Amino acid sequence: MSAQEPPRIERRAVTAAWIVGFLWLAILLANVPARAALGQHLAQFGMHGPAYALTGLAVDTVDFLLLFTVMNLFVALIARVAFRRRLPTYPAALRATIVPTTTGMFLIDLLGSVWAAEHQIERGLYPTLFELNHAVDAGFALAGARVFLLSRFSYTTLLVLVLLAIAAVVVRRRLLRAHNLAALPLGASVLGLSIAISLACFGWHRASPLVVASFPNWRTIESPLQVFLSFGMDRENVRLGSLSLFQRLDLPASHLDPGAALLGLPTSTVQRLPEIREQGACNPHPLASPVAPFQAPSDPSAAYHHELHRALDDLSRALFEGREGPARIWLLSLESLRADDIHALHARAPREVAPYSTGLYEQARNGAGNVIVAERMLQAGGRTSQGLAAMTCGLGTMPYGLSAARDLGLLPLRCLPDVLKDASFRTAFYYGSNPGFDNMLAFLNHHGFDRIKAEKDYVEEVPHAGWSVPDRIVFAQAFEEAEKEPADQSQFNFAMSLTNHFPFKRPEDFPELVGQRVAKAVEGRSVRPDDVSRLETLSYTDWAFEQFVGTLSRSESARHSLVVATADHSTTDYFLWREGDDAQDKTLAIVHVPFMIVLPDAFLDGSPDPALARQQARRVNELLKTSPLSHNDIPRMVLSILMHSAPLRALEHPWRWHNLGGQRLSPSFRVPSRTDAVVLGVDGTSRIYFARADGSLTQSEEKAVPTLDRETALQSGPTMLPSAAVFSALLRGYGSTCWPASAIRHRP
């Protein structure tokens, strides 16, 4: 050993110092784009974005510094064994492998954390196994790849790539000179600084529960990459863990009555749920409500739900009483069509963004009598599967952020499609992507849909390059298929759009007209390219909705058809028209969605008294102005409107019942902990919110986040805990015996 060369232990110390320093920097830089975007996202809700970003980076460093260090050492060991002639010493193996392996790990960290962060921004929670499994789909993968083109990630990603490249060059040079004693003090300094920073990060990490107590969703502080690398297994609720969780809750019977009230289910027989295990006791259902015309309550007080039920029943009589023939209802779920971007519901939003929806609201307000709108329809939950459960079963607001359609298997509950199928309706579901996503396919089959049209079933002149078949094509071909049915066939058609979803890519049939009106809407405004892309897809969905209603209105089937349209949920995407607004206004923005019922003129003119039908529609509109409604009220509303139609009149008596939940339209609904609340839901940041009769909102700090641990479940989500008791009793009692579809539907 020469006099100029330090002992081997010193050479290794120098090498280790640079490894730890470079790894710490790589981990820090890799998570900067995700943490910065999430911090900016929280800042729009009045949270402390910089504090969040620092805490998040501390968590990332602690979580992955050791992991990445061990991985680098392992790769270096393998290289030393495999190339022992070319790499005679272990430090040489480290020098040869540290830059490429750390760069590879950096890219995995960067890509995984950014993708998971975008999912958090869009949906309020990190992805579960269903989202990550769905990534094998080419369209979904392509959509996910576009996340890195969003300006909220692209600029910071470019910056960290430049910084990493500079750091790699410096580290490589230092390692090549590691035999020089002069490198030792600098290397030791790097090592000491890295250890000091890591210890500081660890302390910050341990303090994070206090630091992040004000954040809307504590899961945002977790490492996005950790979720990505685990394939969402620790958040997986679909059939794997939630069923056993609810079966193990074993809550006292005192929770059952308030739990049923929270869900809008009848409380009269809920106490019997745990007892029903014997075969043959499946009908009548213990939670059954009658399918029957409105009857004045014995209590003469003018409760809102009684008044609205009466108005809907009067409308149904005016439309259908004495009228034979089929009834056809179209339910359109419009992806993320936020009320905040519709001029009729937020005056500062430009009219050009969604002119058709705005026009429908204006028709209703002007008393045309052919459109019914809800001025304040509020989402049940922040996910599409929760919207699906709300629009079909009235059960979209669940404990722990779960979904009745996705997480609790094939619950024996008789929902809207079950009732309509037994009333001889043909039931069909149209979707431009894979309906297996979020367990929708199993749910739809369980509730008796005759036809499910998926992505591969559409005919496209130009194959779509994104995640979904464009909305216009979905709506148009759904209508063409419905027209092939016999003229006297009643139909319930549920079409779910997807174009207005990340990555907000212009579909192949995007009309120039839509691009021009969005350009006009943002002219002179400071709007980022990301937001312009979202406004374009939102405006396209509004245009596709208009095309569909126009086609239907010109057809022969318009004499029997009506259209119900709403969003599946709002979105927490960045606010564009709310600068300077307070927290109350922003809370409304992330739960408020449009709701429209279109009654074609041909349909109204075919009623026994068209003038009376329009008058009754105006009366319903007046009532919908005075109170907020929940997505959970939609199936009860649809059933009430169809109540006097020929198919519902002919529904056999043993099956004239349902298990629909509800809020404003349920006489049972109440929130025990909030006596003034008339609507309860989960917002886009996964928090519980409450709405009062005057429309004012309260956003609580209570989170609706998944849990599979019984002890945690018993301590978290106190507001919705009683409803968990109902599902627990249903699964352990009635559901343990009466799970087949024959328990909830007469027709196979």
Buried (B, 14 or more C-beta within 10 A) or exposed (E): EEEEEBEEEBBBBBBBBBBBBBBBBBBBBBBBBBBBBBBBBBBBBEBBBEBBBBBBBBBBBBBBBEBBBEBBBEBBBEBBEEBEEEBEEBBBBBBBBBBEBBBEBBBBBBBBBBBBBBBBBBBBBBBBBBBBBBBEBEBBEBBBEBBBBBEBBBEBBEBBBEBBEEBBEEBBEBBEEBBBBEBBEBBBEBBEBBBEBBEEBBEBBEEBEEBBEBBBBBBBBBBBBBBBBBBBEBBBBBBEBBBEBBBEBEBEEEBBBBBBBBBBBBBBBBBBBBEBEEEEBBBEBBBBBEBEBBEEBEEEEEEBBBBBBBBBBBBBBBBBBEBEBBBBBBBBBBBBBBBBBBBBBBEEBBBBBBBBBBBBBBBBBEEBBBBBBBBBBBBBBBBBBBBBBBBBBBBBBBBBBBBBBBBBBBBBBBBBBBBBBBBBBBBBBBBBBBBBBBBBBBBBBBBBBBBBBBBEBBEEEEEBEBBBBBBBBBBBBBBEBBEEBEEEBBBBBBBBBBBBBBBBBBBBBBBEEBBEBBEEBBEEEEBBEBBBBBBBBBBBBBBBBBBBBEBBBEBEBBBBBBBBBBBBBBBBBBBBBBEEEEEEBBBBBBBBBBBBBBBBBBBBEBBEBBEBBBBBBBBBBEBBBBBBBBBBBBBBBBBBBBBBBBBBBEBEEEBBBBBBBBBBBBBBBBBBBBEEBBBBBBBBBBBBBBBBBEBEBBBBEBBBBBBBEBEEBBEBBEBBBBBBBBBBBBBBBBBBBBBEBEBBBBBE
